[in-house]
Amino acid sequence: KWPLFEEDFTLVAHKDRALARRNEVELKDLAGETIFSRPYCEQGERLAAILEEADIDNWDAHRVVSEHDLLELLQANMGVAILPESFVAANDLRAIRLRGVEMRRTVHAYSVSGRQRSPAGSLLLKLLRGADWSAAGPGSMSRTAA
C-alpha cells in the first residue's frame, strides 16, 4: 500500500443552511440538525463516540449507504454530514470546520504483493503515486510521501 494524501473531516452543509454562514461550528450547534451518517465510514465508530459524548443523539437516525444519495440529500438542503474534506465537490455545498473534532484519514493506493500488474494497472498506480494530491480538493489536504 502507498499513502496518497491525508485529509481532515469537516461538516458539510448546503450553502443556504444557517450553519453554512459560519466558518466554524461546535458540536453543540448540531443539536436539532438532521445529520446523515455513513455506516461504512472508516471513522464511523470514532465519530459516533464523539457525537454521543457531546450529547448529540440524532446522529444515527439517517443512515445513507450511497455517496450519490448522500450528495443528492445534501444538495437538496435536507441535512448535514461530517465527511472527509475531499467530498465537497458541489458548488452549492460548503465545508465548515468543526471546533474540537480532530479526525483525519489517510487515503492509500493498494496492490497485491507479488502479483504481476497489467501495463494499464502499473500506469494507473504510477499516476496515483506521482500525482500532486494537495490540489485535488478544497481545504488543506496534505500530501504524504508517495
PyRosetta script that sets phi, psi and omega in degrees:
from pyrosetta import init, pose_from_sequence

init()
pose = pose_from_sequence("KWPLFEEDFTLVAHKDRALARRNEVELKDLAGETIFSRPYCEQGERLAAILEEADIDNWDAHRVVSEHDLLELLQANMGVAILPESFVAANDLRAIRLRGVEMRRTVHAYSVSGRQRSPAGSLLLKLLRGADWSAAGPGSMSRTAA")
pose.set_psi(1, 148.7)
pose.set_omega(1, 180.0)
pose.set_phi(2, -129.4)
pose.set_psi(2, 124.6)
pose.set_omega(2, 176.7)
pose.set_phi(3, -70.9)
pose.set_psi(3, 133.0)
pose.set_omega(3, 179.2)
pose.set_phi(4, -98.8)
pose.set_psi(4, -51.0)
pose.set_omega(4, 178.5)
pose.set_phi(5, -160.5)
pose.set_psi(5, 163.5)
pose.set_omega(5, 173.7)
pose.set_phi(6, -114.7)
pose.set_psi(6, 150.8)
pose.set_omega(6, 177.8)
pose.set_phi(7, -150.2)
pose.set_psi(7, 155.4)
pose.set_omega(7, 177.6)
pose.set_phi(8, -87.1)
pose.set_psi(8, 160.9)
pose.set_omega(8, 169.7)
pose.set_phi(9, -94.0)
pose.set_psi(9, 148.2)
pose.set_omega(9, -175.4)
pose.set_phi(10, -144.3)
pose.set_psi(10, 161.8)
pose.set_omega(10, 173.6)
pose.set_phi(11, -81.3)
pose.set_psi(11, 131.9)
pose.set_omega(11, 179.7)
pose.set_phi(12, -115.8)
pose.set_psi(12, 129.2)
pose.set_omega(12, -179.6)
pose.set_phi(13, -145.1)
pose.set_psi(13, 157.5)
pose.set_omega(13, 175.0)
pose.set_phi(14, -65.2)
pose.set_psi(14, 144.8)
pose.set_omega(14, -176.0)
pose.set_phi(15, -61.0)
pose.set_psi(15, -22.0)
pose.set_omega(15, 179.9)
pose.set_phi(16, -87.4)
pose.set_psi(16, -6.3)
pose.set_omega(16, -179.8)
pose.set_phi(17, -75.5)
pose.set_psi(17, 145.3)
pose.set_omega(17, -177.3)
pose.set_phi(18, -56.1)
pose.set_psi(18, -41.0)
pose.set_omega(18, -179.6)
pose.set_phi(19, -62.4)
pose.set_psi(19, -28.5)
pose.set_omega(19, -175.9)
pose.set_phi(20, -72.9)
pose.set_psi(20, -11.2)
pose.set_omega(20, 178.0)
pose.set_phi(21, -82.5)
pose.set_psi(21, -3.3)
pose.set_omega(21, -178.9)
pose.set_phi(22, -109.0)
pose.set_psi(22, 153.0)
pose.set_omega(22, 177.5)
pose.set_phi(23, -85.0)
pose.set_psi(23, -20.6)
pose.set_omega(23, -175.8)
pose.set_phi(24, -152.1)
pose.set_psi(24, 141.1)
pose.set_omega(24, 176.4)
pose.set_phi(25, -132.0)
pose.set_psi(25, 161.5)
pose.set_omega(25, 175.1)
pose.set_phi(26, -105.3)
pose.set_psi(26, 162.1)
pose.set_omega(26, -179.5)
pose.set_phi(27, -57.9)
pose.set_psi(27, -37.0)
pose.set_omega(27, -178.9)
pose.set_phi(28, -61.2)
pose.set_psi(28, -23.9)
pose.set_omega(28, 178.4)
pose.set_phi(29, -70.3)
pose.set_psi(29, -12.3)
pose.set_omega(29, -179.3)
pose.set_phi(30, -86.8)
pose.set_psi(30, -8.3)
pose.set_omega(30, 178.3)
pose.set_phi(31, -60.3)
pose.set_psi(31, 130.4)
pose.set_omega(31, 179.8)
pose.set_phi(32, 87.4)
pose.set_psi(32, -10.0)
pose.set_omega(32, 177.3)
pose.set_phi(33, -82.1)
pose.set_psi(33, 151.2)
pose.set_omega(33, 169.4)
pose.set_phi(34, -81.8)
pose.set_psi(34, 115.6)
pose.set_omega(34, -177.0)
pose.set_phi(35, -110.2)
pose.set_psi(35, 120.8)
pose.set_omega(35, 176.9)
pose.set_phi(36, -86.0)
pose.set_psi(36, 133.2)
pose.set_omega(36, 177.8)
pose.set_phi(37, -114.4)
pose.set_psi(37, 152.5)
pose.set_omega(37, 177.5)
pose.set_phi(38, -113.4)
pose.set_psi(38, 103.4)
pose.set_omega(38, -175.3)
pose.set_phi(39, -63.0)
pose.set_psi(39, -18.9)
pose.set_omega(39, -179.2)
pose.set_phi(40, -91.8)
pose.set_psi(40, -0.1)
pose.set_omega(40, -176.3)
pose.set_phi(41, -65.2)
pose.set_psi(41, 136.6)
pose.set_omega(41, -179.2)
pose.set_phi(42, -66.2)
pose.set_psi(42, -19.5)
pose.set_omega(42, 177.6)
pose.set_phi(43, -107.4)
pose.set_psi(43, 13.3)
pose.set_omega(43, -175.4)
pose.set_phi(44, -57.3)
pose.set_psi(44, -45.9)
pose.set_omega(44, -179.1)
pose.set_phi(45, -66.1)
pose.set_psi(45, -41.3)
pose.set_omega(45, 179.3)
pose.set_phi(46, -65.5)
pose.set_psi(46, -43.0)
pose.set_omega(46, 178.7)
pose.set_phi(47, -63.1)
pose.set_psi(47, -41.6)
pose.set_omega(47, 178.0)
pose.set_phi(48, -59.0)
pose.set_psi(48, -44.1)
pose.set_omega(48, 179.7)
pose.set_phi(49, -63.8)
pose.set_psi(49, -41.6)
pose.set_omega(49, 179.3)
pose.set_phi(50, -62.8)
pose.set_psi(50, -45.0)
pose.set_omega(50, -178.6)
pose.set_phi(51, -69.1)
pose.set_psi(51, -39.8)
pose.set_omega(51, 178.0)
pose.set_phi(52, -64.8)
pose.set_psi(52, -39.9)
pose.set_omega(52, 178.5)
pose.set_phi(53, -63.6)
pose.set_psi(53, -30.1)
pose.set_omega(53, 179.4)
pose.set_phi(54, -88.6)
pose.set_psi(54, 8.8)
pose.set_omega(54, -179.6)
pose.set_phi(55, 61.0)
pose.set_psi(55, 32.0)
pose.set_omega(55, 172.7)
pose.set_phi(56, -93.9)
pose.set_psi(56, 104.4)
pose.set_omega(56, -171.9)
pose.set_phi(57, -100.1)
pose.set_psi(57, -0.8)
pose.set_omega(57, -178.0)
pose.set_phi(58, -99.8)
pose.set_psi(58, 13.8)
pose.set_omega(58, -173.8)
pose.set_phi(59, -74.2)
pose.set_psi(59, -23.0)
pose.set_omega(59, -172.8)
pose.set_phi(60, -107.1)
pose.set_psi(60, 5.7)
pose.set_omega(60, -175.3)
pose.set_phi(61, -77.8)
pose.set_psi(61, -24.8)
pose.set_omega(61, -173.7)
pose.set_phi(62, -123.7)
pose.set_psi(62, 82.5)
pose.set_omega(62, 179.7)
pose.set_phi(63, -84.8)
pose.set_psi(63, 132.2)
pose.set_omega(63, 179.3)
pose.set_phi(64, -122.4)
pose.set_psi(64, 126.6)
pose.set_omega(64, -175.0)
pose.set_phi(65, -105.0)
pose.set_psi(65, 10.0)
pose.set_omega(65, -179.7)
pose.set_phi(66, -135.5)
pose.set_psi(66, 128.7)
pose.set_omega(66, 177.3)
pose.set_phi(67, -59.6)
pose.set_psi(67, -39.6)
pose.set_omega(67, 179.6)
pose.set_phi(68, -61.2)
pose.set_psi(68, -47.2)
pose.set_omega(68, 179.3)
pose.set_phi(69, -63.3)
pose.set_psi(69, -41.1)
pose.set_omega(69, 179.2)
pose.set_phi(70, -61.2)
pose.set_psi(70, -45.4)
pose.set_omega(70, 178.3)
pose.set_phi(71, -59.8)
pose.set_psi(71, -43.5)
pose.set_omega(71, 178.8)
pose.set_phi(72, -62.2)
pose.set_psi(72, -43.0)
pose.set_omega(72, 179.7)
pose.set_phi(73, -64.9)
pose.set_psi(73, -41.8)
pose.set_omega(73, 178.3)
pose.set_phi(74, -66.6)
pose.set_psi(74, -41.8)
pose.set_omega(74, 179.7)
pose.set_phi(75, -67.3)
pose.set_psi(75, -26.5)
pose.set_omega(75, 176.9)
pose.set_phi(76, -83.5)
pose.set_psi(76, 3.1)
pose.set_omega(76, 178.9)
pose.set_phi(77, 60.0)
pose.set_psi(77, 41.5)
pose.set_omega(77, -178.6)
pose.set_phi(78, -90.6)
pose.set_psi(78, -11.0)
pose.set_omega(78, -179.2)
pose.set_phi(79, 171.3)
pose.set_psi(79, -163.5)
pose.set_omega(79, -178.3)
pose.set_phi(80, -130.0)
pose.set_psi(80, 167.4)
pose.set_omega(80, 177.3)
pose.set_phi(81, -150.0)
pose.set_psi(81, 154.1)
pose.set_omega(81, 173.9)
pose.set_phi(82, -103.7)
pose.set_psi(82, 113.8)
pose.set_omega(82, -168.5)
pose.set_phi(83, -136.6)
pose.set_psi(83, 162.5)
pose.set_omega(83, 171.3)
pose.set_phi(84, -61.2)
pose.set_psi(84, 143.5)
pose.set_omega(84, -173.7)
pose.set_phi(85, -63.2)
pose.set_psi(85, -21.8)
pose.set_omega(85, 178.6)
pose.set_phi(86, -72.5)
pose.set_psi(86, -11.8)
pose.set_omega(86, -179.9)
pose.set_phi(87, -68.6)
pose.set_psi(87, -29.0)
pose.set_omega(87, -175.3)
pose.set_phi(88, -73.4)
pose.set_psi(88, 95.4)
pose.set_omega(88, -177.4)
pose.set_phi(89, -117.9)
pose.set_psi(89, -17.0)
pose.set_omega(89, -177.4)
pose.set_phi(90, -89.5)
pose.set_psi(90, 142.6)
pose.set_omega(90, -178.2)
pose.set_phi(91, -63.8)
pose.set_psi(91, -26.8)
pose.set_omega(91, -177.1)
pose.set_phi(92, -92.9)
pose.set_psi(92, 6.9)
pose.set_omega(92, 175.2)
pose.set_phi(93, -106.6)
pose.set_psi(93, 150.4)
pose.set_omega(93, -179.1)
pose.set_phi(94, -131.8)
pose.set_psi(94, 139.5)
pose.set_omega(94, 174.4)
pose.set_phi(95, -93.7)
pose.set_psi(95, 130.3)
pose.set_omega(95, -178.7)
pose.set_phi(96, -123.2)
pose.set_psi(96, 130.5)
pose.set_omega(96, -179.5)
pose.set_phi(97, -65.6)
pose.set_psi(97, 136.1)
pose.set_omega(97, 175.5)
pose.set_phi(98, -99.7)
pose.set_psi(98, 107.9)
pose.set_omega(98, -179.5)
pose.set_phi(99, -65.4)
pose.set_psi(99, 131.7)
pose.set_omega(99, 177.3)
pose.set_phi(100, 85.1)
pose.set_psi(100, 1.7)
pose.set_omega(100, 179.0)
pose.set_phi(101, -114.4)
pose.set_psi(101, 107.7)
pose.set_omega(101, 179.8)
pose.set_phi(102, -107.9)
pose.set_psi(102, 96.2)
pose.set_omega(102, 177.9)
pose.set_phi(103, -131.2)
pose.set_psi(103, 131.8)
pose.set_omega(103, 178.7)
pose.set_phi(104, -135.2)
pose.set_psi(104, 159.2)
pose.set_omega(104, 172.4)
pose.set_phi(105, -138.6)
pose.set_psi(105, 155.3)
pose.set_omega(105, 174.2)
pose.set_phi(106, -111.2)
pose.set_psi(106, 128.6)
pose.set_omega(106, 177.6)
pose.set_phi(107, -95.6)
pose.set_psi(107, 127.7)
pose.set_omega(107, -177.0)
pose.set_phi(108, -116.3)
pose.set_psi(108, 156.8)
pose.set_omega(108, 165.4)
pose.set_phi(109, -104.9)
pose.set_psi(109, 137.1)
pose.set_omega(109, -177.4)
pose.set_phi(110, -119.8)
pose.set_psi(110, 149.7)
pose.set_omega(110, 173.9)
pose.set_phi(111, -147.7)
pose.set_psi(111, 147.9)
pose.set_omega(111, 179.4)
pose.set_phi(112, -75.4)
pose.set_psi(112, 124.1)
pose.set_omega(112, -179.4)
pose.set_phi(113, -64.3)
pose.set_psi(113, 133.2)
pose.set_omega(113, 176.5)
pose.set_phi(114, 83.8)
pose.set_psi(114, -10.6)
pose.set_omega(114, -179.8)
pose.set_phi(115, -90.2)
pose.set_psi(115, 131.9)
pose.set_omega(115, 179.1)
pose.set_phi(116, -70.7)
pose.set_psi(116, 131.7)
pose.set_omega(116, 178.8)
pose.set_phi(117, -93.6)
pose.set_psi(117, 152.8)
pose.set_omega(117, 174.5)
pose.set_phi(118, -70.1)
pose.set_psi(118, 161.3)
pose.set_omega(118, 176.1)
pose.set_phi(119, -56.5)
pose.set_psi(119, -39.9)
pose.set_omega(119, 179.4)
pose.set_phi(120, -66.1)
pose.set_psi(120, -41.7)
pose.set_omega(120, 178.1)
pose.set_phi(121, -64.1)
pose.set_psi(121, -41.6)
pose.set_omega(121, 177.9)
pose.set_phi(122, -63.9)
pose.set_psi(122, -42.2)
pose.set_omega(122, 179.3)
pose.set_phi(123, -63.8)
pose.set_psi(123, -44.3)
pose.set_omega(123, 178.9)
pose.set_phi(124, -59.5)
pose.set_psi(124, -46.1)
pose.set_omega(124, 179.7)
pose.set_phi(125, -61.5)
pose.set_psi(125, -42.5)
pose.set_omega(125, 177.3)
pose.set_phi(126, -62.8)
pose.set_psi(126, -41.8)
pose.set_omega(126, 178.6)
pose.set_phi(127, -64.8)
pose.set_psi(127, -42.7)
pose.set_omega(127, 178.2)
pose.set_phi(128, -62.3)
pose.set_psi(128, -44.9)
pose.set_omega(128, -177.5)
pose.set_phi(129, -70.3)
pose.set_psi(129, -29.5)
pose.set_omega(129, -176.9)
pose.set_phi(130, -92.5)
pose.set_psi(130, -6.1)
pose.set_omega(130, -176.4)
pose.set_phi(131, -70.6)
pose.set_psi(131, 151.5)
pose.set_omega(131, 173.2)
pose.set_phi(132, -89.9)
pose.set_psi(132, 92.7)
pose.set_omega(132, -174.6)
pose.set_phi(133, -74.6)
pose.set_psi(133, -14.2)
pose.set_omega(133, -179.5)
pose.set_phi(134, -64.4)
pose.set_psi(134, -23.4)
pose.set_omega(134, -180.0)
pose.set_phi(135, -96.4)
pose.set_psi(135, 4.7)
pose.set_omega(135, -172.5)
pose.set_phi(136, -78.5)
pose.set_psi(136, -20.0)
pose.set_omega(136, -175.9)
pose.set_phi(137, -155.3)
pose.set_psi(137, 178.2)
pose.set_omega(137, -178.4)
pose.set_phi(138, -71.4)
pose.set_psi(138, 167.3)
pose.set_omega(138, 173.1)
pose.set_phi(139, 76.3)
pose.set_psi(139, -144.1)
pose.set_omega(139, -169.5)
pose.set_phi(140, -120.2)
pose.set_psi(140, 46.3)
pose.set_omega(140, 176.4)
pose.set_phi(141, -57.0)
pose.set_psi(141, 133.2)
pose.set_omega(141, -179.9)
pose.set_phi(142, -110.8)
pose.set_psi(142, 136.7)
pose.set_omega(142, -178.5)
pose.set_phi(143, -79.3)
pose.set_psi(143, 136.2)
pose.set_omega(143, 174.2)
pose.set_phi(144, -101.5)
pose.set_psi(144, 177.7)
pose.set_omega(144, -179.8)
pose.set_phi(145, -62.7)
pose.set_psi(145, 134.8)
pose.set_omega(145, -179.6)
pose.set_phi(146, -108.8)
pose.dump_pdb("model.pdb")
